[in-house]
Amino acid sequence: MRLPNIPVWDDDPAWQPPSPLAGDTSTDVCVIGLGGSGLVAVRALRAVGMRVIGIDAVDVGAGAAGRNGGLLLAGIADFHHDAVRLLGHDAAVATYRRTLVELDTVFAECPLSTRRTGSLRIAASLAELDDCRAQLAQLQLDGFPAAWYRGDEGEGLLIPSDGVMQPLRRVRDMADQAMRAGATLHSGTRADDICGTRVRTDRGTINCGRVIVAVDGRLEVLLPELAPRVRTARLQMLATAPSPGRQIPRPVYWRDGFEYWQQLPDGSIALGGFRDTDIDTEWTHDAAPTAGIQQRLDHFLRTHIGTQAPVTHRWAASVSYTASAAPICEEVRDGVFAIGAYSGTGNVVGALCARDAVSWAATGA
Ligand SMILES: Cc1cc2nc3c(=O)[nH]c(=O)nc-3n(C[C@H](O)[C@H](O)[C@H](O)COP(=O)(O)OP(=O)(O)OC[C@H]3O[C@@H](n4cnc5c(N)ncnc54)[C@H](O)[C@@H]3O)c2cc1C
């Protein structure tokens, strides 16, 4: 039996999706995917005066961007000291610095759907405590804000520059702003094929100069040449009714970030994780919650977070991973730029990749 699959974020019955494409058209740039990354690209393209059409197979924020944990974290999916090993010191520092700038932008542009609370990385083991120390040392060496933390949640790191958001509200606000800035957006419009720079959809063909594919989960379905490097996985979450006995002022990243939770302004708790405990079934294109992972989330909610508030929502969504954890951000075909595969942490990095895609579209570089 399928479990209901509705995120706690879907709280606005008045939301009206943009209308589907109605026949063939043309533009400077077509952006495929109206999640947070695609919408950053759409807005940045308008800011440099380009004509842009953004399409989504379902709706604004229908993928991970509107169904995630809402943690806004500096850096890439790897912790900063690991990123230094992965990317090299200068590139890792430059990337971290860019994510800090992007965070400032997110908090400034979307004050109603974001909160700068800081975040906690709490160690689940002695080995992870050592890893937290290594992360702190690298962050401090590079002059980034971070402090040691010991408190109700446990011991680890406090990153004051981070925060949280209501992710679906944020992307819907971004879509409204983009349309007011002159972008054309279509929901219910699926790209079936990209032929040169012609995007064939189920509603008509878009002829354009450039294509930006901004799809995280299932990226390799639309661009099969990425299949050797990109793999889609499911991530699952639940949310509770308001939990008045618990005060969780900052989002928590636990067990290397496999589990993560935040408390919403009304006191409810959104919790995700345990993908690695059922790894074979979670490498999938299916985006429906499963009983096995949801039971682990239930158990953790009661025994670790310590709330008895009833579970009101259960949901899942797709993201994609690369073997190295470095995202895809490149021209994959002549005139077609792909961004995605943020390895589970794309709310901020996706925006950086979108800005790179826009500078490619605007300047060719
Ligand atoms: C449960 C969960 C929790 C997470 N928690 C966090 C977190 O706390 N912090 C964090 O930083 N990251 C988190 N992530 C990851 C983050 O959500 C994603 O990396 C990010 O939202 C990706 O956004 P995006 O806009 O790049 O892509 P997506 O959200 O994947 O958006 C792509 C859009 O493209 C559309 N689309 C797909 N195929 C087509 C097609 N053929 N034609 C037209 N449209 C198409 C989809 O409908 C979708 O709306 C989480 C992810 C999940 C699933």
The ligand as an ORCA input file, in Angstrom:
! r2SCAN-3c Opt
* xyz 0 1
  C      13.862     14.887      1.635
  C      14.969     15.808      1.192
  C      15.614     16.600      2.134
  C      16.629     17.468      1.731
  N      17.131     18.336      2.644
  C      18.003     19.291      2.236
  C      18.423     20.284      3.132
  O      17.964     20.367      4.264
  N      19.347     21.194      2.692
  C      19.829     21.171      1.409
  O      20.661     22.011      1.045
  N      19.402     20.241      0.520
  C      18.489     19.334      0.901
  N      18.025     18.419      0.005
  C      18.499     18.501     -1.378
  C      17.819     19.674     -2.091
  O      16.452     19.629     -1.839
  C      18.042     19.587     -3.583
  O      19.401     19.391     -3.881
  C      17.588     20.867     -4.268
  O      16.335     21.254     -3.784
  C      17.547     20.670     -5.749
  O      16.818     21.719     -6.321
  P      16.834     21.911     -7.883
  O      16.050     23.115     -8.195
  O      18.238     21.861     -8.358
  O      16.172     20.609     -8.491
  P      14.752     19.899     -8.257
  O      14.156     20.257     -6.969
  O      14.997     18.469     -8.569
  O      13.830     20.572     -9.344
  C      13.766     20.083    -10.639
  C      12.401     20.366    -11.213
  O      12.455     19.883    -12.541
  C      11.245     19.276    -12.869
  N      11.534     18.321    -13.941
  C      12.170     17.143    -13.866
  N      12.257     16.571    -15.067
  C      11.669     17.438    -15.945
  C      11.417     17.421    -17.349
  N      11.755     16.380    -18.127
  N      10.783     18.491    -17.889
  C      10.400     19.550    -17.139
  N      10.589     19.595    -15.803
  C      11.221     18.558    -15.216
  C      10.746     18.645    -11.580
  O       9.325     18.549    -11.557
  C      11.265     19.616    -10.527
  O      10.278     20.554    -10.112
  C      17.030     17.517      0.367
  C      16.385     16.731     -0.578
  C      15.345     15.893     -0.172
  C      14.637     15.072     -1.204
*
